[in-house]
Amino acid sequence: MSFDLAQHPHRRYNPLNGEWLLVSPHRARRPWQGQQEAPDTAARPAHDPTCYLCPGNGRVNGEQNPDYAGPFVFDNDFAALRDDTPAGHLNQGGLLRAEAETGLGRVICFSPRHDLTLPEMSAAAIRAVVDVWTAQFQELAARPDIGYVQIFENKGAVMGCSNPHPHGQIWAQRTVPGEPAKEGRQQLAHYAEHGRTLLTDYLEIELREQTRVVLENAHWVVLVPFWASWPFETLVLPRRAVPDLTQLTEAEKNGLADALRRLTIRYDNLFQTSFPYSAGLHQRPTDGPAYPEWHLHLHFFPPLLRSATVRKFMVGYELLANAQRDITPEWAAGQLRAQSEVHYKAALATG
């Protein structure tokens, strides 16, 4: 018997964070009697008078949203970080340590339409979101009190999203948080040794093999990473290594909007449901250096596993040991590649 990645348990290394995960492809055949989520079938109005994110509506702090027609940004009424936090720290024997953290939070409404999500928006409308991400990063990166800008979206109640209106968030803070810090160390070590970004060299392998590539355009590649831990996790990579959004050309920004629309349509079509996920940008820290080792990228972490009603749980072994998955990244990429780029709702509407 010879070893087969598609059949036998094995570990895979994640060069971006320096950690390993366990892959157990034979477990995908086990019967499932666990929790099933209710599919998202509820229709939503284009404008919800009770929604605090819709145009013209009031928010809980008493402010009123403008009658916005494109993306709309405002300071989060319940931000996890505050810029008026006083300095302070605790250190008891090096074991009980704490320090004050300053920062801010913002909300980005992607569209005035309450009933849309990214895959149901036009490429031009998504490009407007990319422009807002870029402007926000540029503004916050220029502040001396900000060391990292995390832009992200939680989509779906199962991912903790408290409001279905299409929106994302920005958390900007003084220090570089854990996951970007891990990626920064790994990318710096690779760049110092090879003079190229880690993701440039990784992308060359993926483009050569093609087994995990989901879609491509002239400027971006979407793939299921070799080390993916979530069932249908994807990595969105620019072909040209740039450290942050502000370095993208106009054509590359258009390409990013195109890639995001085509990927999220595939997600929705996979199980004929509004596909939940957490997604976000990883880009260079904003504390001064140029960071040539940093290669801008986006992560998508969706939880659905077998259908619109069965999801992956990170419990037990995953919490106590390391990440684990049953279906292989290669199989997951094939499933996503096979999906139409016409959204299933549009296909149903046209018969």
C-alpha positions in Angstrom: 0.0 0.0 0.0 1.4 3.4 -0.9 0.5 6.6 0.9 -2.3 8.6 -0.7 -3.3 12.2 0.4 -6.8 11.5 -0.7 -7.2 8.4 1.4 -4.9 8.3 4.4 -4.7 10.4 7.6 -1.8 12.9 7.4 -0.6 16.3 8.7 -0.3 19.4 6.5 1.9 22.4 7.3 0.6 25.9 7.1 3.6 28.1 6.1 1.6 31.3 6.8 1.3 30.7 10.5 3.9 27.9 11.1 1.3 25.5 12.4 0.1 22.0 11.4 -3.4 20.5 10.9 -4.6 17.0 10.8 -6.4 15.7 7.6 -8.5 12.5 8.0 -10.2 12.0 4.5 -11.5 8.5 5.4 -13.8 10.1 8.0 -15.8 11.9 5.4 -17.7 8.6 4.9 -19.0 8.4 8.4 -22.8 8.8 9.0 -24.0 12.1 10.4 -26.5 12.4 13.2 -25.2 15.7 14.7 -26.6 19.2 14.7 -28.2 20.6 11.5 -28.7 24.3 11.0 -31.9 25.7 9.7 -31.3 27.0 6.1 -31.6 30.7 5.5 -34.8 30.9 3.4 -36.4 34.1 4.8 -37.0 36.8 2.2 -36.0 40.3 3.3 -37.3 43.7 2.1 -35.1 46.1 0.2 -35.6 48.5 3.1 -36.4 47.5 6.7 -37.8 50.3 8.8 -36.6 48.5 12.0 -33.0 48.0 10.7 -30.5 50.3 12.3 -28.2 50.0 9.2 -30.7 50.9 6.5 -30.7 54.4 5.0 -32.6 57.1 6.9 -33.2 54.9 10.0 -32.1 55.7 13.6 -29.4 53.9 15.4 -29.3 53.0 19.1 -27.1 55.9 20.0 -29.7 58.3 18.7 -28.0 59.3 15.4 -29.8 58.9 12.1 -28.2 57.3 9.1 -28.1 59.5 6.0 -30.1 58.4 2.9 -27.0 56.8 1.5 -26.9 55.3 -2.1 -23.5 53.5 -1.9 -21.3 52.1 0.8 -21.7 54.0 4.1 -19.1 54.1 7.0 -19.7 55.1 10.6 -18.0 54.6 14.0 -19.3 51.5 15.6 -21.7 52.3 18.4 -20.4 49.3 20.4 -16.7 49.2 19.4 -14.5 46.6 21.1 -11.7 49.2 21.1 -11.7 52.8 22.3 -9.1 55.6 21.6 -9.7 57.2 25.0 -8.6 54.1 27.0 -6.1 55.3 29.7 -2.6 53.9 29.8 -2.1 51.0 32.2 -0.5 47.6 32.7 -0.3 44.7 35.1 2.6 42.3 35.6 2.7 39.8 38.4 5.8 37.6 38.1 5.6 37.6 34.3 2.6 35.2 34.5 -0.4 37.6 35.1 0.2 40.2 32.4 -2.2 42.8 30.9 -1.8 46.2 29.2 -4.2 48.8 28.0 -5.1 48.6 24.3 -6.3 51.6 22.3 -8.0 51.6 18.9 -11.4 52.1 17.2 -14.1 50.3 15.4 -16.1 51.2 12.3 -19.0 49.6 10.4 -19.1 49.6 6.6 -22.6 49.1 5.1 -21.9 47.6 1.6 -25.2 48.6 0.1 -28.3 50.6 0.9 -30.3 47.4 0.0 -31.2 45.4 3.1 -32.0 42.3 1.0 -28.6 41.9 -0.8 -25.3 40.2 0.0 -22.0 40.5 -1.9 -22.8 37.7 -4.5 -26.1 39.5 -5.3 -24.4 42.9 -5.9 -22.9 44.0 -9.2 -19.1 44.0 -9.8 -19.3 47.8 -9.9 -21.0 47.9 -6.5 -18.4 45.5 -5.0 -15.7 47.7 -6.5 -17.2 50.6 -4.5 -16.7 48.5 -1.4 -13.1 47.8 -2.3 -12.6 51.6 -2.7 -14.0 52.2 0.8 -11.7 49.5 2.2 -8.7 51.2 0.5 -9.6 54.7 1.7 -10.2 53.5 5.2 -6.9 51.6 5.4 -5.1 54.6 4.0 -6.7 57.0 6.5 -6.1 54.8 9.5 -2.6 53.7 8.5 -1.6 57.3 8.6 -2.4 57.6 12.3 0.6 57.2 14.7 -1.6 55.5 17.3 -2.7 52.7 14.9 -0.4 49.7 14.4 -2.8 47.4 12.5 -6.0 47.7 10.6 -8.2 44.6 10.4 -11.0 44.7 7.8 -13.5 41.8 7.9 -17.0 40.6 7.3 -19.1 38.1 9.3 -21.9 36.8 7.1 -24.8 34.8 8.5 -26.3 34.3 12.0 -24.2 31.1 12.4 -21.1 33.2 12.2 -22.3 35.7 14.9 -23.6 38.3 12.5 -26.2 40.3 14.5 -27.8 42.1 11.5 -28.5 40.6 8.0 -28.0 44.0 6.3 -24.9 43.6 4.1 -22.0 45.1 6.1 -18.5 44.5 7.4 -16.3 46.0 10.1 -12.9 47.6 10.8 -11.1 47.1 14.0 -7.9 49.3 14.1 -5.6 49.0 17.1 -2.3 50.0 18.6 -0.6 46.6 18.4 -0.5 43.8 15.7 -3.0 41.1 16.7 -2.1 37.4 17.0 -2.9 35.9 13.5 -1.3 38.8 11.4 1.7 38.7 13.8 2.2 35.0 13.1 1.9 35.5 9.3 4.3 38.5 9.5 7.0 36.4 11.2 6.6 33.6 8.7 6.6 35.9 5.7 9.6 37.8 7.0 11.6 34.6 7.4 10.8 33.4 3.9 11.6 36.8 2.4 14.9 37.0 4.2 16.0 33.6 2.9 14.6 33.8 -0.7 14.1 37.5 -1.6 10.5 36.8 -2.7 7.3 36.8 -0.8 6.1 33.5 0.7 2.8 33.8 -1.2 4.5 34.5 -4.5 6.3 31.2 -4.3 3.3 29.4 -3.0 1.1 30.8 -5.8 3.6 29.5 -8.4 3.1 26.0 -7.1 -0.7 26.2 -7.1 -0.9 27.6 -10.6 1.3 24.9 -11.8 -0.7 22.1 -10.1 -4.2 23.6 -10.6 -5.8 21.0 -8.3 -6.8 23.5 -5.6 -7.5 26.6 -7.9 -11.1 27.6 -7.9 -11.1 30.6 -10.3 -8.7 33.1 -11.8 -8.7 36.4 -13.6 -6.0 38.6 -15.0 -4.9 39.9 -11.6 -6.2 37.5 -8.9 -6.4 33.8 -8.0 -8.8 32.1 -5.7 -7.8 28.8 -4.3 -8.5 26.3 -1.4 -5.1 26.4 0.4 -3.2 23.2 0.8 -3.4 23.7 4.6 -7.1 24.7 4.7 -8.8 23.8 8.0 -12.4 24.9 7.3 -14.2 22.7 4.8 -14.5 25.2 1.9 -11.9 27.7 3.1 -10.4 29.8 0.4 -7.5 32.2 -0.1 -7.8 35.2 -2.5 -4.4 36.2 -3.8 -3.2 39.0 -6.1 -0.8 37.7 -8.7 1.5 40.7 -8.0 2.9 40.9 -4.5 1.8 44.1 -2.9 1.7 44.8 0.9 -1.6 46.5 1.1 -4.7 47.7 -0.7 -3.3 51.2 -1.5 -0.7 49.6 -3.8 -3.2 48.0 -6.1 -3.8 49.5 -9.6 -7.2 50.4 -10.8 -7.3 47.2 -12.9 -6.3 45.1 -9.9 -9.1 46.7 -7.8 -11.6 45.8 -10.6 -10.1 42.3 -10.6 -10.6 41.9 -6.8 -14.2 43.0 -7.1 -14.7 40.4 -9.9 -13.0 37.6 -7.9 -15.1 38.3 -4.8 -18.3 38.3 -6.8 -17.5 35.1 -8.6 -16.3 33.3 -5.4 -19.3 34.3 -3.3 -21.7 33.3 -6.1 -20.1 29.8 -6.1 -20.4 29.6 -2.3 -24.2 30.4 -2.5 -24.7 28.0 -5.4 -22.9 25.1 -3.6 -25.7 24.4 -1.2 -28.4 26.7 -2.7 -28.3 28.9 0.3 -26.9 32.3 1.5 -23.5 30.8 2.4 -22.2 32.0 5.8 -18.6 32.8 6.4 -16.1 35.0 8.2 -13.8 36.7 5.7 -11.1 39.4 6.0 -8.0 41.1 4.6 -4.5 40.5 5.9 -2.1 43.2 4.9 1.0 44.9 6.3 1.1 46.5 9.8 0.8 50.3 9.9 3.5 51.1 12.5 6.1 52.6 10.1 8.2 50.1 8.1 7.5 49.3 4.5 7.2 45.5 5.1 8.2 44.3 1.6 7.7 40.7 2.8 4.0 41.2 3.2 1.8 39.9 0.4 -1.8 41.2 0.6 -4.5 38.4 0.7 -8.0 37.6 1.9 -9.2 34.6 3.9 -12.6 33.1 3.7 -13.6 30.8 6.5 -17.0 29.2 5.9 -18.4 26.6 8.3 -20.8 24.6 6.1 -19.7 21.0 5.6 -22.2 18.7 4.0 -25.2 20.8 3.1 -27.0 24.0 3.9 -27.9 22.6 7.3 -24.7 20.8 8.4 -21.6 22.7 9.6 -18.1 22.1 10.8 -17.5 22.5 14.5 -14.1 23.4 15.9 -14.4 21.4 19.1 -12.7 18.6 21.0 -9.4 17.8 19.2 -9.5 21.1 17.4 -9.7 23.1 20.6 -7.3 21.0 22.6 -4.7 19.9 20.0 -4.8 21.4 16.5 -7.1 22.0 13.5 -8.5 18.9 11.8 -10.6 18.3 8.6 -12.2 15.4 6.9 -12.8 16.4 3.3 -9.5 17.2 1.5 -8.8 20.7 0.1 -8.5 19.2 -3.4 -12.0 17.8 -3.2 -13.4 21.0 -1.8 -11.8 23.0 -4.6 -13.3 20.7 -7.2 -16.8 21.2 -5.7 -16.4 25.0 -5.8 -15.0 24.9 -9.4 -18.0 23.0 -10.6 -20.5 25.7 -9.5 -22.1 28.0 -12.0 -21.2 31.7 -11.9 -24.9 32.6 -12.3 -26.4 33.0 -8.8 -29.0 30.4 -8.1 -31.6 33.0 -7.2 -31.2 34.6 -10.6 -31.3 31.2 -12.3 -34.6 30.4 -10.5 -36.1 33.8 -11.4 -35.4 33.2 -15.1 -36.7 29.7 -15.1 
